[in-house]
């Protein structure tokens, strides 16, 4: 089918005026430009056309769900949006954009369901109770990791793995065999090997039976086994293999969940050593271990540390018991110690908030984890029972209310076009 100038006119009208209002400043400004062009074209009977490269630049800034709808308008756009190179470019262009960030967690009292909520909406309208998008998962799952919009889930009852993308409002998923059928797991992580274009799962298990899921005898191997699962287009193309032991005991870590740093191909854990704490890294391409140093001078000051990802950069927060406050650092350039930057210091005090909130005592010893940071520097944190927004510019706080959320189990993920079919 040959597209005509009239087809392009309908496409542009649908994109900018009819389907869904764009959310970025760039697209919003361009929408006004297109509107003026359409007014002119209606009087001159000439249809405005856009160069293909300009259309691509616009689409790279558009939210995922809008793209999926716009792909129905024009065949050439549908082809472009499904192109693997465009999918990668779109993720890179939006990876730090709050429009694509979501919170996700199990629903209180509904073990077979999960719910997600827009991070951008929480930052914009914190006093307002938020609507959530619910997903019936068909089983009780633990979220063990996320990468590029893909969620790695583990079935608690049936003990299998599932990879899914919830972006489209429906569950797009693929199921894989699991080695945790008989074993308990400690360290784990999910990330992308950018050199080999493969998604990989890292998992440390303790063997509990004589024969392992890998066909080896537990008596001939250490009790602790470190494994890599490489995801393929199907179960047969996917594979497990045993690799070099994880160089850390479980009781030396603050968290078992490895943090994936996009663009570096690494998973990272904060572990305790005799001298001081250090970040233990695992390179998904070379499948080797390394160390990343913490900010100079803080190694002996750390209490209740948390390793986090903020704006695609590695971050660390800890409680300074001497000064009675929480400190947050961000590593601007991965692996370079002098690139650590102290983002903010959060004081400890009793929160007296606006009338729609009761007083809330934020106790650092309770469990405080930074989740994400807005473009203007407002920090979102979770505690065992609250979601907290802290503005370091004026020291103000707010406590957003999300019905049904189990706050301590909240995780963030990035909406993307990445398919579970790769």
Order of alpha helices (4+ residues) and beta strands (2+ residues): alpha-alpha-alpha-alpha-alpha-alpha-beta-beta-alpha-beta-beta-beta-beta-beta-beta-beta-beta-beta-beta-beta-beta-beta-beta-beta-beta-beta-beta-beta-beta-beta-beta-beta-beta
